[in-house]
Amino acid sequence: MRRVPQGKLITINDFRVTLAKKHGATIGCSITTGTFARVAASAAEEQRQRREKQTMPYWRTLKTGGEINKKYAGGVEIQK
C-alpha cells in the first residue's frame, strides 16, 4: 500500500497479484490480503486521529470493482 504512488490507485486483486509475485507464489489469498489491508487501514486511521504522520495511504487501495472500501476505518467520506 505504501508503494502506490500519489495520484494512482490499485485494486485489492492487483495488490494480491503483486504480493504473490514478490514472494514467489502463484496466488495471494483474497481473505488474508483483505484482512491485513483492513488492519493496515485501521492503524493508519488511528495515526490520523492522533494527528501523527500517516505512512500508509490505504485509500489508494480499492475494492475489486474499483469501489472505495466501506470496511476501511473512517469509512467512505474519510477516504475521499
Steps between C-alpha positions, in 0.01 A plus 500: 500500500787736574641452152188616316609843373305813578233550234487127419265224618516122525227243553528236767531236224795685346646521849462122543675433168787732595543332838493153346765589241719664763499184710520245219143377544246428229215680679432712807214409730215746458380463859844542655593791274170674570529444874851641524413791271218586741736469798748737330219745424385493863852566628543791255166648603600479866818691413291764321272540798802550729630755248811292438673476164316252280720255317236271350289649217240225530238702311692429180409129524149447366266204495513262205237694304685829556274614783612664823506238774228582755664263749817707527528713811341840470261388230447638153497869592842493667649311205365754250 
